Amino acid sequence: MQMQEFDIVVIGGGPGGLAAAYGLHAQGLSVAVVEKDLWGGTCPNRGCDPKKILMAAVEAQGRAEALQGHGLTSVPQIDWPALMAAKRAYTTKIPAGTHGGLEAAKIATFHGAASFNADGTLTVGDDQLNSANWIVATGQEPRIPAIDGAEWLNTSNEFLDLDNLPADITLMGAGYVGVELASIANAAGSRVHLIHHSDRPLRAFDGDLVNDLLERLRAEGVDVQLNTTITTVAPADDQFKVTTTVGDSWTTGMVFATAGRQPVVDDLHLDRVNVATTTHGITVNGNLQTTNPHIFALGDVVDRPQPKLTPVAGFEGRYLTQTLTTCDSPDIVYPTIPSVVYGKAQLAQLGVTTAEATAAPDKYQVTDLDLTHWYSYQRIQDPHARIKVVVDRTTQHIVGAAVLSSEAEQLINYLDFVIENHMGSAEIGQTITAYPTLASDLSYFN
């Protein structure tokens, strides 16, 4: 078959790859996008977007629970089939809509697994592609642990598309995915077992706030088990028997592997084109360039310290648009990046972490604040709201924060603006925001 030539071929049709594809196409380059699975990628199909649709009902239920005796007298129950129908009404449109947008823009598309050849070209099914430069944006996929009975494990992909939620489920791993799925399933009425191999889940977050979050989950009825892991999963009639390293066992309706994700690189044969990888992803330099000067990588497939989040991938896609269309481009510089673990209680963090601040006490001051006395948290009856604020001792600017509350996602975004604009309590005091709101509560920092 005849070789098809392009200026740029993007491997991966998710948010990061699409940001680069559209940006480079707008600069006049001939661009192709290759996708082996669902157009649009993980986030809108099987990740953050559908998860947050399910979480909307969980958050509403949590707010109603907090207001029992304060104006409300009943707690709404989650209708799982109806909630799933709402999720599917959104996700079913994503692949066709994404592909249609690329076609309308006259960006070439190829559907199938991509594999590099030793001569630097790419095979996608029956198609042969060649390009001046390549962008790998294949993301990550759930990691399946090598245990006895691994074939019976499900992943977040299956959870987010369940017709019916089992009465009892087990989650193997208490990272972002495990904690969030535990919150959803518990709120929907399932008995949830959340198992984690160490005593420190969500290690990137403040340890005290993580402990507070786990206690919230326990109080809500989640069976949180730390310092143990599942060794065996075996069928037991229409259930599954789970056994752990400490010898505990129980039967459960479904078991989900939620112990992390891994880069999607195996089919690419990157070794054939001299692209170095680690267990955490593709190695890149400050320009997101791999060890092959004509191959770049972005998004979750990259081995980098920044959180593996959709907005980060989009930021990198826009950066590569500039890098690949200018003669001299500086290394990528990331802005402050917020991270959020969603649930009835949300855990959020950005900027200088409390661990980093504690390790440099001459440079940073950490203030631990009980937010339950702030007006907004009294109004919504949030009984556990808490924030740790990191302040630069020299400038008195806020440079980091960690929050646990039902409104953490909103507060962390306000603090993102504060940090990016080099503000402290004095500068916050010079602003006027709508009152009474979470934003106006920032004046309490004075």
C-alpha positions in Angstrom: 0.0 0.0 0.0 1.2 3.5 -0.8 2.9 5.4 2.0 0.8 8.4 3.3 2.9 11.5 4.2 2.1 14.1 6.9 3.9 16.9 8.7 2.6 15.6 12.1 1.0 12.3 13.2 -0.6 12.3 16.6 -1.0 8.9 18.2 -3.9 9.1 20.6 -7.2 10.9 20.1 -7.7 12.1 23.7 -7.8 15.7 25.0 -4.0 16.2 24.9 -3.5 14.8 21.4 -6.5 16.7 20.1 -5.3 20.0 21.5 -2.0 19.4 19.6 -3.7 18.2 16.4 -6.1 21.2 16.1 -3.4 23.7 17.1 -0.9 22.4 14.5 -3.6 22.0 11.8 -4.5 25.7 12.4 -0.8 26.6 11.8 -1.1 25.1 8.3 0.5 21.7 8.9 -0.8 18.5 7.5 -2.0 16.5 10.5 -3.2 13.0 11.1 -4.7 11.5 14.3 -4.6 7.8 15.1 -6.9 6.2 17.8 -7.2 2.5 18.5 -10.1 2.7 21.0 -12.7 5.4 21.6 -12.3 8.8 19.9 -12.0 11.4 22.7 -9.8 9.3 24.9 -10.3 8.2 28.5 -11.4 11.4 30.2 -14.8 11.9 28.4 -15.5 8.3 27.7 -14.3 6.3 30.8 -12.7 8.7 33.1 -13.2 12.1 34.7 -16.3 13.2 32.9 -18.6 10.2 33.4 -17.2 9.8 36.9 -18.2 13.4 37.8 -21.7 12.8 36.3 -22.1 9.9 38.8 -20.5 12.0 41.5 -23.1 14.8 41.1 -25.8 12.6 42.7 -23.3 11.6 45.5 -22.5 15.2 46.2 -26.2 16.2 46.3 -26.9 13.4 48.7 -24.0 14.4 50.9 -25.3 18.0 51.1 -28.8 16.8 52.0 -27.3 14.6 54.7 -25.5 17.5 56.2 -28.7 19.6 56.3 -30.8 17.0 58.2 -32.3 18.9 61.1 -31.3 22.2 59.5 -34.1 22.6 57.1 -34.3 19.2 55.4 -36.0 16.1 56.7 -35.1 13.3 54.3 -32.1 12.1 52.3 -32.5 11.3 48.6 -31.6 7.8 47.5 -29.6 7.2 44.3 -31.4 5.5 41.5 -28.5 3.7 39.8 -30.1 2.8 36.5 -31.4 6.4 36.1 -28.0 7.8 37.0 -26.3 5.5 34.6 -28.7 6.5 31.9 -27.7 10.1 32.5 -24.1 9.2 32.2 -24.6 7.3 29.0 -26.6 10.1 27.5 -23.3 12.1 27.7 -20.7 9.5 26.9 -22.4 7.8 23.9 -22.1 11.0 21.9 -18.4 11.5 22.5 -16.7 9.2 20.0 -18.8 10.2 17.0 -18.7 13.8 18.0 -15.0 13.8 18.4 -14.4 12.0 15.1 -16.8 14.2 13.3 -15.0 17.3 14.5 -11.7 16.1 13.2 -13.3 15.2 9.8 -15.0 18.6 9.6 -11.6 20.3 10.2 -10.1 18.1 7.5 -7.7 16.4 9.8 -6.9 12.9 8.6 -8.0 10.1 11.0 -7.0 6.5 11.3 -8.6 3.9 13.6 -6.5 1.0 14.8 -3.5 0.0 16.8 -0.4 1.9 15.8 3.0 0.3 15.6 6.3 1.9 14.7 8.5 0.1 12.1 12.3 0.0 12.2 12.5 2.5 9.3 10.7 5.1 11.4 7.3 4.8 9.7 4.0 3.7 11.3 1.7 0.9 10.6 -2.0 1.3 11.4 -4.0 -1.7 10.2 -3.5 -1.7 6.5 -2.3 1.8 6.4 1.3 3.0 6.3 2.1 6.5 7.6 5.2 8.6 7.4 5.7 12.0 9.1 8.3 14.6 9.7 7.4 14.5 13.4 5.3 12.4 15.7 3.4 13.0 19.0 2.6 10.0 21.2 -0.4 10.8 23.4 -1.7 7.3 24.2 -2.4 7.9 27.9 -2.7 5.3 30.5 -4.9 2.3 31.2 -5.9 0.4 34.4 -3.2 -1.8 35.8 -4.2 -5.4 36.6 -2.2 -6.9 39.4 -0.7 -10.3 39.0 -2.6 -12.3 41.6 -4.3 -15.7 41.6 -7.6 -15.1 39.9 -6.6 -11.9 38.1 -8.9 -12.9 35.3 -11.9 -12.2 37.6 -10.9 -8.6 38.2 -12.7 -5.7 36.7 -11.5 -2.1 36.4 -12.9 1.4 36.5 -13.9 1.0 32.9 -16.5 -1.6 33.9 -17.6 0.2 37.1 -18.4 3.4 35.1 -20.8 1.4 32.8 -22.5 -1.0 35.2 -26.1 -1.7 34.4 -26.7 -2.6 38.0 -24.5 -2.0 41.1 -23.8 -5.2 43.1 -24.9 -5.1 46.8 -21.3 -5.8 47.8 -18.1 -4.7 45.9 -14.4 -4.8 46.7 -11.9 -2.2 45.5 -8.2 -3.2 45.3 -6.2 0.0 45.8 -7.0 3.3 47.6 -5.6 5.8 45.2 -7.7 8.4 43.4 -9.7 5.9 41.6 -10.4 3.6 44.5 -11.4 6.3 46.9 -13.7 7.9 44.4 -15.4 4.7 43.3 -15.8 3.8 47.0 -17.6 7.1 47.6 -19.9 6.5 44.6 -20.8 2.9 45.4 -21.3 3.5 49.1 -23.6 6.4 48.4 -25.6 4.3 46.0 -26.2 1.6 48.7 -23.5 -0.9 48.1 -21.4 -2.5 50.8 -17.8 -1.4 49.9 -14.5 -3.0 50.9 -11.5 -0.6 50.1 -8.2 -2.5 50.4 -4.8 -0.8 50.3 -1.3 -2.4 50.6 0.2 0.3 52.9 -0.9 2.5 55.8 -0.5 5.6 53.6 -3.0 5.9 50.7 -3.0 9.0 48.4 0.7 9.5 49.2 0.9 12.8 47.2 -1.6 14.5 49.5 -1.3 15.8 53.1 -1.2 12.8 55.5 -3.4 14.4 58.1 -6.2 15.2 55.6 -5.9 11.8 54.1 -6.5 10.3 57.5 -9.5 12.6 58.0 -10.9 11.5 54.7 -10.5 7.8 55.5 -12.3 8.3 58.8 -15.1 10.0 56.9 -15.4 7.0 54.6 -15.4 4.6 57.6 -18.1 6.7 59.3 -20.2 6.4 56.1 -19.9 2.6 56.2 -16.9 1.9 53.9 -14.8 -1.1 55.1 -11.3 0.5 54.8 -8.5 -2.0 55.3 -4.9 -0.8 55.3 -1.5 -2.7 55.3 -3.0 -5.7 53.5 -3.6 -6.7 49.9 -5.7 -9.2 48.0 -3.9 -12.4 47.1 -6.7 -14.5 45.6 -10.0 -14.0 43.9 -12.0 -17.1 43.2 -15.6 -17.7 42.0 -18.1 -18.7 44.8 -21.5 -19.5 43.2 -22.6 -16.2 41.7 -20.1 -14.2 44.0 -16.4 -14.1 44.4 -14.3 -15.1 47.4 -11.5 -12.7 48.3 -8.5 -13.6 50.4 -5.9 -11.1 51.8 -2.3 -11.4 53.0 -3.4 -11.2 56.6 -5.7 -14.2 56.1 -9.1 -12.4 56.0 -11.6 -13.6 53.5 -15.2 -12.6 52.4 -17.5 -13.0 49.5 -18.3 -10.0 47.3 -20.3 -9.3 44.1 -17.5 -7.8 42.0 -13.8 -7.1 42.5 -12.2 -4.0 40.9 -8.5 -3.4 40.4 -8.0 0.2 41.4 -4.3 0.0 42.2 -3.0 2.5 39.7 -2.7 2.9 35.9 0.1 2.2 33.5 1.3 3.9 30.3 -0.2 2.6 27.0 3.0 1.8 25.0 3.3 -1.9 24.5 1.8 -2.0 21.0 3.9 0.9 19.7 7.2 -0.9 19.6 9.0 2.3 20.7 12.3 0.3 20.9 12.3 0.1 17.1 12.6 3.9 16.9 15.0 4.4 19.9 12.5 6.0 22.3 13.4 5.4 25.9 10.7 4.4 28.4 10.5 3.6 32.1 7.8 1.8 34.1 6.1 5.2 34.5 6.1 6.2 30.9 8.0 7.8 28.0 11.2 9.7 28.9 11.1 13.3 27.6 13.2 16.5 27.9 12.1 20.0 28.6 10.6 20.3 25.1 8.6 17.1 25.6 11.0 15.5 23.1 11.8 11.8 23.4 15.2 10.3 22.9 14.3 10.2 19.2 14.4 13.9 18.1 11.5 13.5 15.7 9.1 11.9 18.3 7.5 13.9 21.1 5.1 12.8 23.9 2.5 14.4 26.0 -0.1 13.6 28.6 -0.4 10.6 30.9 1.9 8.5 28.9 4.9 10.7 29.8 7.1 9.9 32.8 7.1 13.3 34.6 6.4 14.5 38.2 3.4 16.7 37.3 0.0 15.1 38.1 -1.5 13.0 35.3 -4.6 15.1 34.7 -6.6 16.1 31.6 -5.9 19.8 31.9 -2.1 19.1 32.0 -2.3 17.1 28.8 -4.2 19.9 27.1 -1.6 22.4 28.3 1.2 20.2 26.9 -0.7 19.9 23.6 -0.9 23.7 23.3 2.8 23.9 24.2 3.8 21.5 21.4 1.8 23.5 19.0 4.2 26.4 19.7 7.3 24.2 19.9 6.7 22.5 16.6 5.9 25.7 14.7 8.7 28.0 16.0 12.4 27.9 15.6 13.3 28.6 19.2 11.0 27.4 22.0 11.8 27.5 25.7 11.3 24.5 27.9 7.8 23.9 29.1 7.0 25.7 32.4 3.9 24.4 34.2 1.6 26.7 36.1 0.3 25.7 39.5 -1.7 22.5 39.1 -4.6 21.7 41.4 -5.5 18.1 42.2 -8.8 16.9 43.6 -10.1 13.6 44.9 -13.9 13.8 44.6 -16.6 12.6 47.0 -19.0 13.8 49.6 -15.8 15.1 51.2 -13.4 16.4 48.6 -9.6 16.4 49.1 -7.7 19.0 47.1 -4.2 20.3 46.9 -2.0 22.6 44.9 1.4 24.4 45.0 4.0 23.8 47.6 2.9 20.8 49.6 2.8 20.7 53.4 5.5 18.0 53.3 7.8 20.3 51.3 7.0 23.2 53.6 7.6 21.2 56.8 11.0 20.2 55.4 12.0 23.8 54.8 10.7 25.6 58.0 13.0 28.7 57.5 11.3 29.3 54.1 7.7 28.4 54.7 5.1 28.6 57.4 2.2 26.1 57.5 -1.1 27.2 59.1 -3.7 24.5 59.9 -7.2 26.0 60.0 -10.6 24.7 61.1 -13.0 26.0 58.5 -16.2 24.9 60.2 -16.5 28.4 61.8 -16.2 30.2 58.4 -19.6 31.4 57.3 -20.0 29.2 54.2 -19.3 26.0 56.1 -21.7 26.9 58.8 -24.3 27.7 56.2 -24.0 24.2 54.6 -23.3 22.4 57.9 -20.0 21.0 56.8 -18.7 19.5 60.1 -15.2 18.5 59.0 -13.9 21.4 56.7 -10.2 21.9 57.2 -7.4 23.7 55.3 -3.6 23.8 55.6 -2.1 27.0 54.0 1.5 27.3 53.0 2.9 30.9 53.2 6.3 32.1 51.9 7.9 33.7 55.0 9.8 36.3 52.9 6.9 37.5 50.7 4.0 36.5 52.9 2.3 35.2 49.7 0.3 32.0 49.8 2.2 29.4 47.8 0.4 26.2 48.6 -2.7 24.7 50.2 -4.4 21.4 51.1 -8.1 21.3 51.7 -10.7 18.7 52.9 -14.3 19.8 52.6 -17.4 19.4 50.6 -16.5 22.5 48.7 -12.7 21.8 48.3 -12.9 21.8 44.4 -14.2 25.5 44.5 -11.9 26.7 47.2 -8.8 25.2 45.6 -9.5 27.0 42.3 -9.8 30.4 44.1 -6.5 29.7 45.7 -5.0 28.8 42.4 -5.8 32.3 41.2 -4.3 33.6 44.5 -1.1 31.7 44.0 -0.7 32.5 40.3 -1.1 36.2 41.0 1.3 36.2 44.0 -1.2 37.2 46.6 -1.2 36.9 50.4 -3.7 38.0 53.0 -2.9 41.7 52.4 -3.6 41.4 48.7 -6.7 39.3 49.3 -8.0 42.0 51.6 -7.8 44.5 48.7 -10.3 42.5 46.6 -14.1 42.7 46.6 -16.0 39.5 45.8 -19.6 38.6 45.8 -20.9 38.1 49.4 -21.6 35.8 51.1 -19.7 33.2 49.0 -16.7 30.9 49.3 -14.7 33.6 47.6 -15.6 36.2 50.2 -14.6 33.8 52.9 -11.0 34.2 51.8 -11.0 37.5 53.7 -10.8 35.4 56.8 -7.1 34.8 56.0 -6.5 38.3 57.3 
